[in-house]
């Protein structure tokens, strides 16, 4: 069966995510068709969705302007998987502490933008993640941290004592960029492994 995977492509890295989804799918006897989402109308036909990193203020402005924001909310309300990474995590949170980001409240977490300080603007670390056998090579780039976690939110990973990967129902959010290594296990986890899309 073919899974239609929408990657919100208003800003940020798209092709790396597309590749990671394409690489995760065959293990589950799935094929993937990638849909680049730039305007309203594309999301309803997507089985899974990805909201990439970039600049959360810009992404927020563009998805609201294009009418994509309400479609993301409807997608999650229908129980379909969404993976939101870095700036994507900020956009789907309940509060980012920055009024320029109109958060979608799809994850019951509050976040702090650019939380890891100047010296740690960018770094990679081997991160233990719940559900993965081996640590994940997590790349953080001006990453947010999660401040508070609401009930019903499962913490999948922590760094420096702060949550950096969470799940709530069909939504997985990571503060890091799982698409920037050739390890596709986070995409696998979010879309196939635990989302009921696997036939394997
Ligand atoms: N610092 C960015 C923001 O706050 C996020 C960075 C990223 O997505 N790599 O929006």
Boltz pocket constraint, residues with backbone or C-beta under 6 A from the ligand:
constraints:
  - pocket:
      binder: B
      contacts: [[A, 52], [A, 53], [A, 54], [A, 55], [A, 56], [A, 57], [A, 85], [A, 86], [A, 87], [A, 88], [A, 90], [A, 113], [A, 114], [A, 141], [A, 142], [A, 143], [A, 144]]
      max_distance: 6.0
